[in-house]
Amino acid sequence: MVSRKLSGRYNIIDMKIMVKVKTNSKKPGVAQIDSTHFIVRVKEPPLVGKANVAVVKDMAGFLNIPPSSLELVSGEKSKNKSLSTGNK
């Protein structure tokens, strides 16, 4: 389990997540391949970081954690990205 809510606070386990992004998708969503690999489809185009923001938001929703707990580690201009969770 990636997160638990304890008395109104999130307890987030630090982990690295590998994401393959498909932009300009007609059907946005998140598909889990295994425990750390995901495919994320977003409607946003890969312009000016719009898709990156959407990926972080969608992954946070899928993992049931706040978006501020996810950080884009690598792949800012690539369809293969690494995200990190954990306490900041």
C-alpha positions as CSV (number, residue, x, y, z in Angstrom):
1,M,0.0,0.0,0.0
2,V,1.4,3.4,-1.0
3,S,-0.4,5.5,1.5
4,R,-2.5,5.4,4.6
5,K,-4.6,8.1,6.2
6,L,-4.0,8.3,9.9
7,S,-6.0,10.8,11.9
8,G,-6.2,13.3,9.0
9,R,-2.6,13.0,7.9
10,Y,-1.0,10.9,5.1
11,N,1.7,8.5,5.8
12,I,3.5,8.1,2.5
13,I,6.0,5.4,1.8
14,D,9.0,6.6,-0.3
15,M,9.1,4.8,-3.6
16,K,10.1,5.3,-7.2
17,I,7.4,5.0,-9.9
18,M,8.1,4.5,-13.6
19,V,5.5,6.0,-15.9
20,K,5.0,5.8,-19.7
21,V,2.9,8.7,-20.8
22,K,0.5,8.8,-23.8
23,T,-0.5,12.4,-24.6
24,N,-3.5,13.7,-26.6
25,S,-5.5,10.7,-25.5
26,K,-9.2,10.4,-26.1
27,K,-9.6,8.2,-23.0
28,P,-7.5,9.5,-20.1
29,G,-6.7,7.2,-17.3
30,V,-4.1,5.2,-15.4
31,A,-3.2,1.5,-16.0
32,Q,-1.0,-0.4,-13.6
33,I,1.5,-2.8,-15.2
34,D,3.1,-3.9,-11.9
35,S,3.8,-2.4,-8.5
36,T,6.0,0.4,-9.8
37,H,5.2,0.7,-13.5
38,F,2.2,2.5,-15.0
39,I,0.8,3.8,-18.3
40,V,-0.8,7.2,-18.0
41,R,-3.1,8.5,-20.7
42,V,-3.8,12.3,-20.6
43,K,-5.8,14.6,-22.8
44,E,-3.2,17.4,-22.5
45,P,-0.6,18.0,-25.3
46,P,3.1,17.7,-24.5
47,L,3.5,21.5,-24.6
48,V,4.9,23.8,-21.8
49,G,4.7,21.1,-19.2
50,K,0.9,20.7,-19.4
51,A,1.1,16.9,-19.8
52,N,3.6,16.6,-16.9
53,V,1.1,18.5,-14.6
54,A,-1.7,16.2,-15.7
55,V,0.4,13.1,-15.1
56,V,1.3,14.1,-11.6
57,K,-2.4,14.9,-10.8
58,D,-3.7,11.6,-12.3
59,M,-1.1,9.5,-10.6
60,A,-1.8,11.2,-7.3
61,G,-5.5,10.5,-7.7
62,F,-4.8,6.9,-8.7
63,L,-2.6,6.3,-5.6
64,N,-4.9,8.3,-3.3
65,I,-2.2,10.7,-2.2
66,P,-1.9,14.5,-2.5
67,P,-0.3,15.7,-5.7
68,S,2.2,17.7,-3.6
69,S,3.6,14.3,-2.5
70,L,4.7,13.3,-6.0
71,E,7.8,14.7,-7.6
72,L,8.9,14.4,-11.3
73,V,12.5,13.0,-11.0
74,S,13.4,12.5,-14.6
75,G,11.8,12.5,-18.1
76,E,10.5,16.1,-18.2
77,K,10.7,16.0,-22.0
78,S,10.3,12.3,-22.5
79,K,7.3,9.9,-22.6
80,N,9.1,7.7,-20.1
81,K,9.2,9.4,-16.7
82,S,10.2,8.7,-13.1
83,L,8.2,9.9,-10.2
84,S,9.1,9.8,-6.6
85,T,6.8,9.7,-3.6
86,G,7.8,10.4,0.0
87,N,8.1,13.0,2.7
88,K,9.5,16.3,1.5
